[in-house]
Amino acid sequence: MIEPVQLARREGYLHRVLVALDQAANVVLGGLPDETISSRCARHRRRWWGRVMCGWLDLVQPGHDVLAREADLGRAESAERAEEYSLEKPQC
């Protein structure tokens, strides 16, 4: 299995734009920032709407909910490393 950080590094520009739109839609619908709708559904799989969405997404891509959560984690870890790196660099 691909590590979440490696997965985040392989995402192209268009994919990153689509993820940003997905995250924005999630926030508009009351979700957490920096979380995709798919990841939110996986987190709420015990609720009826989470089960329905995860079931539908599994038809499109088996295991999509797990992959979405891993990808969200990878993007968060990549962002954290970028922030840590920027704090370590001497200021101009």
Backbone hydrogen bonds, N-H to C=O, Kabsch-Sander energy under -0.5 kcal/mol:
donor,donor_aa,acceptor,acceptor_aa,energy
7,L,3,E,-2.2
8,A,4,P,-2.1
9,R,5,V,-1.8
10,R,6,Q,-1.2
11,E,8,A,-0.9
16,R,12,G,-2.3
17,V,13,Y,-2.2
18,L,14,L,-2.4
19,V,15,H,-2.4
20,A,16,R,-2.1
21,L,17,V,-2.1
22,D,18,L,-2.3
23,Q,19,V,-2.8
24,A,20,A,-2.3
25,A,21,L,-2.5
26,N,22,D,-2.1
27,V,23,Q,-2.1
28,V,24,A,-2.4
29,L,25,A,-1.9
30,G,27,V,-1.9
31,G,26,N,-3.3
35,E,32,L,-1.0
40,R,36,T,-2.2
41,C,37,I,-2.4
42,A,38,S,-2.1
43,R,39,S,-2.3
44,H,40,R,-1.7
45,R,42,A,-1.3
47,R,44,H,-1.8
50,G,44,H,-0.5
51,R,47,R,-2.2
52,V,48,W,-2.3
53,M,49,W,-2.4
54,C,50,G,-2.5
55,G,51,R,-2.3
56,W,52,V,-2.3
57,L,53,M,-2.9
58,D,54,C,-2.1
59,L,55,G,-1.0
59,L,56,W,-0.6
60,V,56,W,-1.2
61,Q,57,L,-3.2
64,H,61,Q,-1.8
67,L,63,G,-2.3
68,A,64,H,-2.8
69,R,65,D,-1.9
70,E,66,V,-2.3
71,A,67,L,-2.5
72,D,68,A,-2.5
73,L,69,R,-2.2
74,G,70,E,-2.5
75,R,71,A,-2.4
76,A,72,D,-2.1
77,E,73,L,-2.6
78,S,74,G,-2.3
79,A,75,R,-2.2
80,E,76,A,-2.3
81,R,77,E,-2.3
82,A,78,S,-2.1
83,E,79,A,-2.2
84,E,80,E,-2.6
85,Y,81,R,-2.6
86,S,82,A,-2.2
87,L,83,E,-1.7
88,E,84,E,-1.3
89,K,85,Y,-1.3
